Amino acid sequence: MQYMIVEHFRGGRPEAVYARFRERGRMAPEGLRYVASWVTRDGTGCYQVMECEERALLDQWMAAWADLVEFDVLPVMSSAEAAAAFSPE
């Protein structure tokens, strides 16, 4: 399953997030896969797509960043999957 993760950097400050990333990497547990990300122009947040079979892996990853980031999590599907799922029969 894929998830759109909306990250809100605490205090609107990305510096601590990037410092930790340089030191420790993404810190994703095995089985959680990074797909892509986009950072807001003002640096206050990030939109990230992650993929995993077990939601607990996503929760584990977010716990490692929770002191620096607030998260919104949205399960998502591709446009092709949506077209197949919501097309009239």
PDB file of N, CA, C and O in Angstrom:
ATOM      1  N   MET A   1       0.844  -1.169   0.000  1.00  0.00           N
ATOM      2  CA  MET A   1       0.000   0.000   0.000  1.00  0.00           C
ATOM      3  C   MET A   1       0.891   1.233   0.000  1.00  0.00           C
ATOM      4  O   MET A   1       1.958   1.256   0.614  1.00  0.00           O
ATOM      5  N   GLN A   2       0.424   2.255  -0.704  1.00  0.00           N
ATOM      6  CA  GLN A   2       1.153   3.514  -0.724  1.00  0.00           C
ATOM      7  C   GLN A   2       0.464   4.540   0.166  1.00  0.00           C
ATOM      8  O   GLN A   2      -0.757   4.539   0.323  1.00  0.00           O
ATOM      9  N   TYR A   3       1.283   5.415   0.743  1.00  0.00           N
ATOM     10  CA  TYR A   3       0.800   6.466   1.633  1.00  0.00           C
ATOM     11  C   TYR A   3       1.399   7.794   1.206  1.00  0.00           C
ATOM     12  O   TYR A   3       2.589   7.884   0.905  1.00  0.00           O
ATOM     13  N   MET A   4       0.559   8.831   1.183  1.00  0.00           N
ATOM     14  CA  MET A   4       1.045  10.198   1.025  1.00  0.00           C
ATOM     15  C   MET A   4       1.246  10.721   2.439  1.00  0.00           C
ATOM     16  O   MET A   4       0.305  10.793   3.229  1.00  0.00           O
ATOM     17  N   ILE A   5       2.461  11.078   2.739  1.00  0.00           N
ATOM     18  CA  ILE A   5       2.806  11.594   4.053  1.00  0.00           C
ATOM     19  C   ILE A   5       2.983  13.098   3.925  1.00  0.00           C
ATOM     20  O   ILE A   5       3.817  13.566   3.149  1.00  0.00           O
ATOM     21  N   VAL A   6       2.208  13.847   4.674  1.00  0.00           N
ATOM     22  CA  VAL A   6       2.374  15.300   4.700  1.00  0.00           C
ATOM     23  C   VAL A   6       3.136  15.612   5.980  1.00  0.00           C
ATOM     24  O   VAL A   6       2.642  15.395   7.086  1.00  0.00           O
ATOM     25  N   GLU A   7       4.335  16.120   5.808  1.00  0.00           N
ATOM     26  CA  GLU A   7       5.197  16.432   6.945  1.00  0.00           C
ATOM     27  C   GLU A   7       5.170  17.931   7.214  1.00  0.00           C
ATOM     28  O   GLU A   7       5.340  18.740   6.302  1.00  0.00           O
ATOM     29  N   HIS A   8       4.959  18.287   8.459  1.00  0.00           N
ATOM     30  CA  HIS A   8       4.996  19.684   8.897  1.00  0.00           C
ATOM     31  C   HIS A   8       6.196  19.798   9.839  1.00  0.00           C
ATOM     32  O   HIS A   8       6.171  19.256  10.944  1.00  0.00           O
ATOM     33  N   PHE A   9       7.237  20.497   9.407  1.00  0.00           N
ATOM     34  CA  PHE A   9       8.433  20.625  10.235  1.00  0.00           C
ATOM     35  C   PHE A   9       8.106  21.499  11.440  1.00  0.00           C
ATOM     36  O   PHE A   9       7.618  22.620  11.293  1.00  0.00           O
ATOM     37  N   ARG A  10       8.377  20.980  12.619  1.00  0.00           N
ATOM     38  CA  ARG A  10       8.045  21.707  13.853  1.00  0.00           C
ATOM     39  C   ARG A  10       8.735  23.071  13.860  1.00  0.00           C
ATOM     40  O   ARG A  10       9.932  23.186  13.595  1.00  0.00           O
ATOM     41  N   GLY A  11       7.960  24.077  14.165  1.00  0.00           N
ATOM     42  CA  GLY A  11       8.471  25.442  14.167  1.00  0.00           C
ATOM     43  C   GLY A  11       8.708  25.994  12.776  1.00  0.00           C
ATOM     44  O   GLY A  11       9.252  27.087  12.623  1.00  0.00           O
ATOM     45  N   GLY A  12       8.295  25.233  11.744  1.00  0.00           N
ATOM     46  CA  GLY A  12       8.501  25.678  10.377  1.00  0.00           C
ATOM     47  C   GLY A  12       9.959  25.689   9.959  1.00  0.00           C
ATOM     48  O   GLY A  12      10.336  26.360   8.998  1.00  0.00           O
ATOM     49  N   ARG A  13      10.789  24.930  10.696  1.00  0.00           N
ATOM     50  CA  ARG A  13      12.238  24.960  10.476  1.00  0.00           C
ATOM     51  C   ARG A  13      12.745  23.611   9.977  1.00  0.00           C
ATOM     52  O   ARG A  13      12.648  22.621  10.702  1.00  0.00           O
ATOM     53  N   PRO A  14      13.279  23.543   8.766  1.00  0.00           N
ATOM     54  CA  PRO A  14      13.760  22.280   8.213  1.00  0.00           C
ATOM     55  C   PRO A  14      15.199  21.916   8.597  1.00  0.00           C
ATOM     56  O   PRO A  14      15.612  20.777   8.378  1.00  0.00           O
ATOM     57  N   GLU A  15      15.956  22.832   9.151  1.00  0.00           N
ATOM     58  CA  GLU A  15      17.380  22.590   9.377  1.00  0.00           C
ATOM     59  C   GLU A  15      17.660  21.346  10.218  1.00  0.00           C
ATOM     60  O   GLU A  15      18.534  20.551   9.872  1.00  0.00           O
ATOM     61  N   ALA A  16      16.935  21.170  11.308  1.00  0.00           N
ATOM     62  CA  ALA A  16      17.175  20.011  12.172  1.00  0.00           C
ATOM     63  C   ALA A  16      16.819  18.708  11.468  1.00  0.00           C
ATOM     64  O   ALA A  16      17.468  17.684  11.680  1.00  0.00           O
ATOM     65  N   VAL A  17      15.796  18.749  10.638  1.00  0.00           N
ATOM     66  CA  VAL A  17      15.403  17.552   9.883  1.00  0.00           C
ATOM     67  C   VAL A  17      16.521  17.148   8.936  1.00  0.00           C
ATOM     68  O   VAL A  17      16.892  15.975   8.881  1.00  0.00           O
ATOM     69  N   TYR A  18      17.054  18.096   8.199  1.00  0.00           N
ATOM     70  CA  TYR A  18      18.117  17.783   7.244  1.00  0.00           C
ATOM     71  C   TYR A  18      19.419  17.414   7.933  1.00  0.00           C
ATOM     72  O   TYR A  18      20.181  16.602   7.409  1.00  0.00           O
ATOM     73  N   ALA A  19      19.692  17.991   9.094  1.00  0.00           N
ATOM     74  CA  ALA A  19      20.892  17.609   9.843  1.00  0.00           C
ATOM     75  C   ALA A  19      20.794  16.150  10.271  1.00  0.00           C
ATOM     76  O   ALA A  19      21.758  15.399  10.125  1.00  0.00           O
ATOM     77  N   ARG A  20      19.646  15.741  10.794  1.00  0.00           N
ATOM     78  CA  ARG A  20      19.472  14.341  11.200  1.00  0.00           C
ATOM     79  C   ARG A  20      19.547  13.418   9.988  1.00  0.00           C
ATOM     80  O   ARG A  20      20.158  12.351  10.055  1.00  0.00           O
ATOM     81  N   PHE A  21      18.932  13.825   8.888  1.00  0.00           N
ATOM     82  CA  PHE A  21      18.974  12.996   7.679  1.00  0.00           C
ATOM     83  C   PHE A  21      20.416  12.785   7.215  1.00  0.00           C
ATOM     84  O   PHE A  21      20.784  11.682   6.812  1.00  0.00           O
ATOM     85  N   ARG A  22      21.235  13.846   7.271  1.00  0.00           N
ATOM     86  CA  ARG A  22      22.643  13.701   6.878  1.00  0.00           C
ATOM     87  C   ARG A  22      23.382  12.753   7.822  1.00  0.00           C
ATOM     88  O   ARG A  22      24.246  11.995   7.380  1.00  0.00           O
ATOM     89  N   GLU A  23      23.055  12.787   9.108  1.00  0.00           N
ATOM     90  CA  GLU A  23      23.729  11.948  10.101  1.00  0.00           C
ATOM     91  C   GLU A  23      23.255  10.496  10.079  1.00  0.00           C
ATOM     92  O   GLU A  23      24.067   9.577  10.185  1.00  0.00           O
ATOM     93  N   ARG A  24      21.942  10.284   9.942  1.00  0.00           N
ATOM     94  CA  ARG A  24      21.368   8.952  10.147  1.00  0.00           C
ATOM     95  C   ARG A  24      20.642   8.374   8.934  1.00  0.00           C
ATOM     96  O   ARG A  24      20.237   7.212   8.951  1.00  0.00           O
ATOM     97  N   GLY A  25      20.477   9.173   7.887  1.00  0.00           N
ATOM     98  CA  GLY A  25      19.709   8.699   6.741  1.00  0.00           C
ATOM     99  C   GLY A  25      18.216   8.754   7.025  1.00  0.00           C
ATOM    100  O   GLY A  25      17.778   9.422   7.962  1.00  0.00           O
ATOM    101  N   ARG A  26      17.457   8.064   6.230  1.00  0.00           N
ATOM    102  CA  ARG A  26      15.995   8.108   6.332  1.00  0.00           C
ATOM    103  C   ARG A  26      15.467   7.375   7.565  1.00  0.00           C
ATOM    104  O   ARG A  26      14.374   7.677   8.045  1.00  0.00           O
ATOM    105  N   MET A  27      16.226   6.429   8.072  1.00  0.00           N
ATOM    106  CA  MET A  27      15.860   5.618   9.249  1.00  0.00           C
ATOM    107  C   MET A  27      14.593   4.799   9.017  1.00  0.00           C
ATOM    108  O   MET A  27      13.827   4.564   9.951  1.00  0.00           O
ATOM    109  N   ALA A  28      14.375   4.373   7.802  1.00  0.00           N
ATOM    110  CA  ALA A  28      13.199   3.558   7.494  1.00  0.00           C
ATOM    111  C   ALA A  28      13.486   2.104   7.839  1.00  0.00           C
ATOM    112  O   ALA A  28      14.533   1.575   7.468  1.00  0.00           O
ATOM    113  N   PRO A  29      12.574   1.456   8.540  1.00  0.00           N
ATOM    114  CA  PRO A  29      12.770   0.040   8.834  1.00  0.00           C
ATOM    115  C   PRO A  29      12.678  -0.799   7.555  1.00  0.00           C
ATOM    116  O   PRO A  29      12.067  -0.379   6.573  1.00  0.00           O
ATOM    117  N   GLU A  30      13.280  -1.965   7.578  1.00  0.00           N
ATOM    118  CA  GLU A  30      13.210  -2.861   6.426  1.00  0.00           C
ATOM    119  C   GLU A  30      11.747  -3.158   6.105  1.00  0.00           C
ATOM    120  O   GLU A  30      10.952  -3.474   6.989  1.00  0.00           O
ATOM    121  N   GLY A  31      11.415  -3.050   4.833  1.00  0.00           N
ATOM    122  CA  GLY A  31      10.036  -3.270   4.406  1.00  0.00           C
ATOM    123  C   GLY A  31       9.285  -1.983   4.121  1.00  0.00           C
ATOM    124  O   GLY A  31       8.208  -2.017   3.526  1.00  0.00           O
ATOM    125  N   LEU A  32       9.834  -0.851   4.534  1.00  0.00           N
ATOM    126  CA  LEU A  32       9.247   0.456   4.228  1.00  0.00           C
ATOM    127  C   LEU A  32      10.080   1.078   3.119  1.00  0.00           C
ATOM    128  O   LEU A  32      11.292   1.243   3.264  1.00  0.00           O
ATOM    129  N   ARG A  33       9.436   1.421   2.020  1.00  0.00           N
ATOM    130  CA  ARG A  33      10.153   1.923   0.855  1.00  0.00           C
ATOM    131  C   ARG A  33       9.780   3.374   0.561  1.00  0.00           C
ATOM    132  O   ARG A  33       8.605   3.730   0.473  1.00  0.00           O
ATOM    133  N   TYR A  34      10.812   4.195   0.414  1.00  0.00           N
ATOM    134  CA  TYR A  34      10.651   5.591  -0.025  1.00  0.00           C
ATOM    135  C   TYR A  34      10.381   5.572  -1.524  1.00  0.00           C
ATOM    136  O   TYR A  34      11.080   4.888  -2.271  1.00  0.00           O
ATOM    137  N   VAL A  35       9.359   6.330  -1.973  1.00  0.00           N
ATOM    138  CA  VAL A  35       9.036   6.403  -3.397  1.00  0.00           C
ATOM    139  C   VAL A  35       9.488   7.742  -3.979  1.00  0.00           C
ATOM    140  O   VAL A  35      10.243   7.767  -4.951  1.00  0.00           O
ATOM    141  N   ALA A  36       9.038   8.849  -3.401  1.00  0.00           N
ATOM    142  CA  ALA A  36       9.387  10.180  -3.903  1.00  0.00           C
ATOM    143  C   ALA A  36       8.978  11.223  -2.871  1.00  0.00           C
ATOM    144  O   ALA A  36       8.184  10.946  -1.972  1.00  0.00           O
ATOM    145  N   SER A  37       9.539  12.442  -3.012  1.00  0.00           N
ATOM    146  CA  SER A  37       9.127  13.519  -2.109  1.00  0.00           C
ATOM    147  C   SER A  37       9.303  14.870  -2.776  1.00  0.00           C
ATOM    148  O   SER A  37      10.068  15.030  -3.727  1.00  0.00           O
ATOM    149  N   TRP A  38       8.566  15.838  -2.243  1.00  0.00           N
ATOM    150  CA  TRP A  38       8.588  17.217  -2.706  1.00  0.00           C
ATOM    151  C   TRP A  38       8.549  18.106  -1.475  1.00  0.00           C
ATOM    152  O   TRP A  38       7.750  17.878  -0.567  1.00  0.00           O
ATOM    153  N   VAL A  39       9.400  19.108  -1.440  1.00  0.00           N
ATOM    154  CA  VAL A  39       9.472  20.023  -0.296  1.00  0.00           C
ATOM    155  C   VAL A  39       8.851  21.354  -0.709  1.00  0.00           C
ATOM    156  O   VAL A  39       9.052  21.822  -1.829  1.00  0.00           O
ATOM    157  N   THR A  40       8.097  21.954   0.204  1.00  0.00           N
ATOM    158  CA  THR A  40       7.491  23.247  -0.086  1.00  0.00           C
ATOM    159  C   THR A  40       8.591  24.291  -0.323  1.00  0.00           C
ATOM    160  O   THR A  40       9.684  24.195   0.235  1.00  0.00           O
ATOM    161  N   ARG A  41       8.288  25.262  -1.139  1.00  0.00           N
ATOM    162  CA  ARG A  41       9.287  26.293  -1.486  1.00  0.00           C
ATOM    163  C   ARG A  41       9.785  27.062  -0.267  1.00  0.00           C
ATOM    164  O   ARG A  41      10.931  27.512  -0.235  1.00  0.00           O
ATOM    165  N   ASP A  42       8.921  27.210   0.735  1.00  0.00           N
ATOM    166  CA  ASP A  42       9.351  27.949   1.928  1.00  0.00           C
ATOM    167  C   ASP A  42      10.067  27.054   2.944  1.00  0.00           C
ATOM    168  O   ASP A  42      10.519  27.538   3.982  1.00  0.00           O
ATOM    169  N   GLY A  43      10.173  25.752   2.653  1.00  0.00           N
ATOM    170  CA  GLY A  43      10.913  24.836   3.514  1.00  0.00           C
ATOM    171  C   GLY A  43      10.201  24.422   4.783  1.00  0.00           C
ATOM    172  O   GLY A  43      10.827  23.839   5.669  1.00  0.00           O
ATOM    173  N   THR A  44       8.914  24.702   4.902  1.00  0.00           N
ATOM    174  CA  THR A  44       8.211  24.375   6.149  1.00  0.00           C
ATOM    175  C   THR A  44       7.621  22.972   6.172  1.00  0.00           C
ATOM    176  O   THR A  44       7.189  22.493   7.220  1.00  0.00           O
ATOM    177  N   GLY A  45       7.602  22.310   5.009  1.00  0.00           N
ATOM    178  CA  GLY A  45       6.984  20.982   4.990  1.00  0.00           C
ATOM    179  C   GLY A  45       7.410  20.169   3.790  1.00  0.00           C
ATOM    180  O   GLY A  45       8.133  20.638   2.911  1.00  0.00           O
ATOM    181  N   CYS A  46       6.943  18.940   3.781  1.00  0.00           N
ATOM    182  CA  CYS A  46       7.322  17.993   2.739  1.00  0.00           C
ATOM    183  C   CYS A  46       6.143  17.075   2.444  1.00  0.00           C
ATOM    184  O   CYS A  46       5.393  16.702   3.345  1.00  0.00           O
ATOM    185  N   TYR A  47       5.990  16.718   1.182  1.00  0.00           N
ATOM    186  CA  TYR A  47       5.012  15.727   0.744  1.00  0.00           C
ATOM    187  C   TYR A  47       5.812  14.522   0.283  1.00  0.00           C
ATOM    188  O   TYR A  47       6.666  14.631  -0.597  1.00  0.00           O
ATOM    189  N   GLN A  48       5.533  13.383   0.878  1.00  0.00           N
ATOM    190  CA  GLN A  48       6.367  12.213   0.642  1.00  0.00           C
ATOM    191  C   GLN A  48       5.484  10.991   0.396  1.00  0.00           C
ATOM    192  O   GLN A  48       4.500  10.781   1.105  1.00  0.00           O
ATOM    193  N   VAL A  49       5.829  10.196  -0.596  1.00  0.00           N
ATOM    194  CA  VAL A  49       5.121   8.949  -0.835  1.00  0.00           C
ATOM    195  C   VAL A  49       5.998   7.810  -0.326  1.00  0.00           C
ATOM    196  O   VAL A  49       7.163   7.680  -0.700  1.00  0.00           O
ATOM    197  N   MET A  50       5.403   6.994   0.534  1.00  0.00           N
ATOM    198  CA  MET A  50       6.073   5.823   1.096  1.00  0.00           C
ATOM    199  C   MET A  50       5.208   4.598   0.801  1.00  0.00           C
ATOM    200  O   MET A  50       4.004   4.714   0.575  1.00  0.00           O
ATOM    201  N   GLU A  51       5.832   3.442   0.809  1.00  0.00           N
ATOM    202  CA  GLU A  51       5.115   2.211   0.460  1.00  0.00           C
ATOM    203  C   GLU A  51       5.511   1.100   1.426  1.00  0.00           C
ATOM    204  O   GLU A  51       6.689   0.930   1.740  1.00  0.00           O
ATOM    205  N   CYS A  52       4.512   0.339   1.899  1.00  0.00           N
ATOM    206  CA  CYS A  52       4.774  -0.806   2.766  1.00  0.00           C
ATOM    207  C   CYS A  52       3.538  -1.695   2.831  1.00  0.00           C
ATOM    208  O   CYS A  52       2.428  -1.267   2.515  1.00  0.00           O
ATOM    209  N   GLU A  53       3.747  -2.911   3.236  1.00  0.00           N
ATOM    210  CA  GLU A  53       2.641  -3.853   3.401  1.00  0.00           C
ATOM    211  C   GLU A  53       2.036  -3.754   4.799  1.00  0.00           C
ATOM    212  O   GLU A  53       0.854  -4.040   4.988  1.00  0.00           O
ATOM    213  N   GLU A  54       2.845  -3.351   5.778  1.00  0.00           N
ATOM    214  CA  GLU A  54       2.391  -3.277   7.168  1.00  0.00           C
ATOM    215  C   GLU A  54       2.440  -1.833   7.661  1.00  0.00           C
ATOM    216  O   GLU A  54       3.510  -1.225   7.701  1.00  0.00           O
ATOM    217  N   ARG A  55       1.303  -1.293   8.031  1.00  0.00           N
ATOM    218  CA  ARG A  55       1.224   0.093   8.505  1.00  0.00           C
ATOM    219  C   ARG A  55       2.142   0.324   9.713  1.00  0.00           C
ATOM    220  O   ARG A  55       2.623   1.440   9.915  1.00  0.00           O
ATOM    221  N   ALA A  56       2.387  -0.710  10.509  1.00  0.00           N
ATOM    222  CA  ALA A  56       3.244  -0.577  11.688  1.00  0.00           C
ATOM    223  C   ALA A  56       4.648  -0.106  11.310  1.00  0.00           C
ATOM    224  O   ALA A  56       5.301   0.576  12.099  1.00  0.00           O
ATOM    225  N   LEU A  57       5.114  -0.458  10.127  1.00  0.00           N
ATOM    226  CA  LEU A  57       6.439  -0.005   9.682  1.00  0.00           C
ATOM    227  C   LEU A  57       6.453   1.507   9.481  1.00  0.00           C
ATOM    228  O   LEU A  57       7.430   2.177   9.817  1.00  0.00           O
ATOM    229  N   LEU A  58       5.386   2.025   8.943  1.00  0.00           N
ATOM    230  CA  LEU A  58       5.265   3.461   8.756  1.00  0.00           C
ATOM    231  C   LEU A  58       5.230   4.171  10.113  1.00  0.00           C
ATOM    232  O   LEU A  58       5.874   5.203  10.297  1.00  0.00           O
ATOM    233  N   ASP A  59       4.479   3.614  11.050  1.00  0.00           N
ATOM    234  CA  ASP A  59       4.408   4.196  12.390  1.00  0.00           C
ATOM    235  C   ASP A  59       5.768   4.191  13.078  1.00  0.00           C
ATOM    236  O   ASP A  59       6.122   5.145  13.771  1.00  0.00           O
ATOM    237  N   GLN A  60       6.525   3.122  12.886  1.00  0.00           N
ATOM    238  CA  GLN A  60       7.870   3.020  13.469  1.00  0.00           C
ATOM    239  C   GLN A  60       8.778   4.113  12.898  1.00  0.00           C
ATOM    240  O   GLN A  60       9.522   4.758  13.636  1.00  0.00           O
ATOM    241  N   TRP A  61       8.711   4.312  11.598  1.00  0.00           N
ATOM    242  CA  TRP A  61       9.524   5.344  10.952  1.00  0.00           C
ATOM    243  C   TRP A  61       9.135   6.739  11.463  1.00  0.00           C
ATOM    244  O   TRP A  61      10.004   7.554  11.770  1.00  0.00           O
ATOM    245  N   MET A  62       7.829   7.007  11.551  1.00  0.00           N
ATOM    246  CA  MET A  62       7.381   8.329  12.007  1.00  0.00           C
ATOM    247  C   MET A  62       7.799   8.585  13.453  1.00  0.00           C
ATOM    248  O   MET A  62       8.108   9.722  13.809  1.00  0.00           O
ATOM    249  N   ALA A  63       7.815   7.559  14.283  1.00  0.00           N
ATOM    250  CA  ALA A  63       8.224   7.724  15.681  1.00  0.00           C
ATOM    251  C   ALA A  63       9.669   8.217  15.785  1.00  0.00           C
ATOM    252  O   ALA A  63      10.010   8.952  16.712  1.00  0.00           O
ATOM    253  N   ALA A  64      10.512   7.815  14.837  1.00  0.00           N
ATOM    254  CA  ALA A  64      11.913   8.237  14.855  1.00  0.00           C
ATOM    255  C   ALA A  64      12.082   9.717  14.518  1.00  0.00           C
ATOM    256  O   ALA A  64      13.130  10.300  14.796  1.00  0.00           O
ATOM    257  N   TRP A  65      11.064  10.323  13.926  1.00  0.00           N
ATOM    258  CA  TRP A  65      11.118  11.726  13.505  1.00  0.00           C
ATOM    259  C   TRP A  65      10.122  12.618  14.252  1.00  0.00           C
ATOM    260  O   TRP A  65      10.090  13.827  14.021  1.00  0.00           O
ATOM    261  N   ALA A  66       9.323  12.052  15.127  1.00  0.00           N
ATOM    262  CA  ALA A  66       8.204  12.782  15.740  1.00  0.00           C
ATOM    263  C   ALA A  66       8.635  14.006  16.549  1.00  0.00           C
ATOM    264  O   ALA A  66       7.840  14.929  16.726  1.00  0.00           O
ATOM    265  N   ASP A  67       9.859  14.034  17.037  1.00  0.00           N
ATOM    266  CA  ASP A  67      10.302  15.212  17.783  1.00  0.00           C
ATOM    267  C   ASP A  67      10.557  16.409  16.859  1.00  0.00           C
ATOM    268  O   ASP A  67      10.599  17.551  17.317  1.00  0.00           O
ATOM    269  N   LEU A  68      10.726  16.146  15.561  1.00  0.00           N
ATOM    270  CA  LEU A  68      11.021  17.217  14.605  1.00  0.00           C
ATOM    271  C   LEU A  68       9.910  17.469  13.598  1.00  0.00           C
ATOM    272  O   LEU A  68       9.866  18.525  12.967  1.00  0.00           O
ATOM    273  N   VAL A  69       9.011  16.501  13.447  1.00  0.00           N
ATOM    274  CA  VAL A  69       8.017  16.562  12.378  1.00  0.00           C
ATOM    275  C   VAL A  69       6.648  16.128  12.895  1.00  0.00           C
ATOM    276  O   VAL A  69       6.540  15.169  13.660  1.00  0.00           O
ATOM    277  N   GLU A  70       5.608  16.836  12.473  1.00  0.00           N
ATOM    278  CA  GLU A  70       4.222  16.386  12.673  1.00  0.00           C
ATOM    279  C   GLU A  70       3.770  15.781  11.350  1.00  0.00           C
ATOM    280  O   GLU A  70       4.087  16.304  10.281  1.00  0.00           O
ATOM    281  N   PHE A  71       3.022  14.669  11.425  1.00  0.00           N
ATOM    282  CA  PHE A  71       2.659  13.927  10.223  1.00  0.00           C
ATOM    283  C   PHE A  71       1.153  13.842  10.017  1.00  0.00           C
ATOM    284  O   PHE A  71       0.386  13.683  10.967  1.00  0.00           O
ATOM    285  N   ASP A  72       0.750  13.950   8.763  1.00  0.00           N
ATOM    286  CA  ASP A  72      -0.589  13.558   8.315  1.00  0.00           C
ATOM    287  C   ASP A  72      -0.363  12.404   7.352  1.00  0.00           C
ATOM    288  O   ASP A  72       0.519  12.473   6.495  1.00  0.00           O
ATOM    289  N   VAL A  73      -1.152  11.344   7.485  1.00  0.00           N
ATOM    290  CA  VAL A  73      -0.971  10.147   6.665  1.00  0.00           C
ATOM    291  C   VAL A  73      -2.247   9.865   5.883  1.00  0.00           C
ATOM    292  O   VAL A  73      -3.331   9.755   6.455  1.00  0.00           O
ATOM    293  N   LEU A  74      -2.100   9.749   4.570  1.00  0.00           N
ATOM    294  CA  LEU A  74      -3.235   9.482   3.693  1.00  0.00           C
ATOM    295  C   LEU A  74      -2.940   8.251   2.842  1.00  0.00           C
ATOM    296  O   LEU A  74      -2.022   8.288   2.023  1.00  0.00           O
ATOM    297  N   PRO A  75      -3.689   7.163   3.010  1.00  0.00           N
ATOM    298  CA  PRO A  75      -3.519   6.034   2.086  1.00  0.00           C
ATOM    299  C   PRO A  75      -3.943   6.490   0.692  1.00  0.00           C
ATOM    300  O   PRO A  75      -4.999   7.103   0.535  1.00  0.00           O
ATOM    301  N   VAL A  76      -3.132   6.197  -0.313  1.00  0.00           N
ATOM    302  CA  VAL A  76      -3.411   6.648  -1.678  1.00  0.00           C
ATOM    303  C   VAL A  76      -3.265   5.498  -2.664  1.00  0.00           C
ATOM    304  O   VAL A  76      -2.714   4.443  -2.350  1.00  0.00           O
ATOM    305  N   MET A  77      -3.783   5.740  -3.878  1.00  0.00           N
ATOM    306  CA  MET A  77      -3.605   4.812  -4.984  1.00  0.00           C
ATOM    307  C   MET A  77      -3.261   5.631  -6.216  1.00  0.00           C
ATOM    308  O   MET A  77      -3.485   6.841  -6.253  1.00  0.00           O
ATOM    309  N   SER A  78      -2.717   4.968  -7.220  1.00  0.00           N
ATOM    310  CA  SER A  78      -2.375   5.664  -8.457  1.00  0.00           C
ATOM    311  C   SER A  78      -3.649   6.066  -9.196  1.00  0.00           C
ATOM    312  O   SER A  78      -4.734   5.557  -8.914  1.00  0.00           O
ATOM    313  N   SER A  79      -3.498   6.976 -10.136  1.00  0.00           N
ATOM    314  CA  SER A  79      -4.644   7.389 -10.956  1.00  0.00           C
ATOM    315  C   SER A  79      -5.214   6.204 -11.735  1.00  0.00           C
ATOM    316  O   SER A  79      -6.429   6.076 -11.883  1.00  0.00           O
ATOM    317  N   ALA A  80      -4.326   5.340 -12.232  1.00  0.00           N
ATOM    318  CA  ALA A  80      -4.787   4.151 -12.966  1.00  0.00           C
ATOM    319  C   ALA A  80      -5.605   3.217 -12.064  1.00  0.00           C
ATOM    320  O   ALA A  80      -6.624   2.671 -12.484  1.00  0.00           O
ATOM    321  N   GLU A  81      -5.145   3.045 -10.824  1.00  0.00           N
ATOM    322  CA  GLU A  81      -5.899   2.215  -9.880  1.00  0.00           C
ATOM    323  C   GLU A  81      -7.234   2.844  -9.545  1.00  0.00           C
ATOM    324  O   GLU A  81      -8.233   2.136  -9.417  1.00  0.00           O
ATOM    325  N   ALA A  82      -7.271   4.161  -9.402  1.00  0.00           N
ATOM    326  CA  ALA A  82      -8.528   4.847  -9.114  1.00  0.00           C
ATOM    327  C   ALA A  82      -9.496   4.726 -10.280  1.00  0.00           C
ATOM    328  O   ALA A  82     -10.690   4.502 -10.079  1.00  0.00           O
ATOM    329  N   ALA A  83      -8.985   4.874 -11.496  1.00  0.00           N
ATOM    330  CA  ALA A  83      -9.858   4.748 -12.672  1.00  0.00           C
ATOM    331  C   ALA A  83     -10.477   3.365 -12.740  1.00  0.00           C
ATOM    332  O   ALA A  83     -11.651   3.228 -13.084  1.00  0.00           O
ATOM    333  N   ALA A  84      -9.706   2.342 -12.418  1.00  0.00           N
ATOM    334  CA  ALA A  84     -10.238   0.970 -12.427  1.00  0.00           C
ATOM    335  C   ALA A  84     -11.234   0.756 -11.283  1.00  0.00           C
ATOM    336  O   ALA A  84     -12.262   0.102 -11.461  1.00  0.00           O
ATOM    337  N   ALA A  85     -10.926   1.309 -10.116  1.00  0.00           N
ATOM    338  CA  ALA A  85     -11.772   1.090  -8.941  1.00  0.00           C
ATOM    339  C   ALA A  85     -13.101   1.845  -9.018  1.00  0.00           C
ATOM    340  O   ALA A  85     -14.119   1.355  -8.530  1.00  0.00           O
ATOM    341  N   PHE A  86     -13.098   3.031  -9.626  1.00  0.00           N
ATOM    342  CA  PHE A  86     -14.282   3.876  -9.605  1.00  0.00           C
ATOM    343  C   PHE A  86     -14.987   4.005 -10.952  1.00  0.00           C
ATOM    344  O   PHE A  86     -15.874   4.844 -11.108  1.00  0.00           O
ATOM    345  N   SER A  87     -14.606   3.191 -11.914  1.00  0.00           N
ATOM    346  CA  SER A  87     -15.274   3.215 -13.220  1.00  0.00           C
ATOM    347  C   SER A  87     -16.588   2.448 -13.145  1.00  0.00           C
ATOM    348  O   SER A  87     -16.668   1.400 -12.505  1.00  0.00           O
ATOM    349  N   PRO A  88     -17.607   2.973 -13.795  1.00  0.00           N
ATOM    350  CA  PRO A  88     -18.874   2.227 -13.812  1.00  0.00           C
ATOM    351  C   PRO A  88     -18.676   0.921 -14.580  1.00  0.00           C
ATOM    352  O   PRO A  88     -17.905   0.844 -15.536  1.00  0.00           O
ATOM    353  N   GLU A  89     -19.383  -0.074 -14.137  1.00  0.00           N
ATOM    354  CA  GLU A  89     -19.225  -1.394 -14.781  1.00  0.00           C
ATOM    355  C   GLU A  89     -20.040  -1.517 -16.026  1.00  0.00           C
ATOM    356  O   GLU A  89     -20.016  -2.560 -16.680  1.00  0.00           O
TER     357      GLU A  89
END
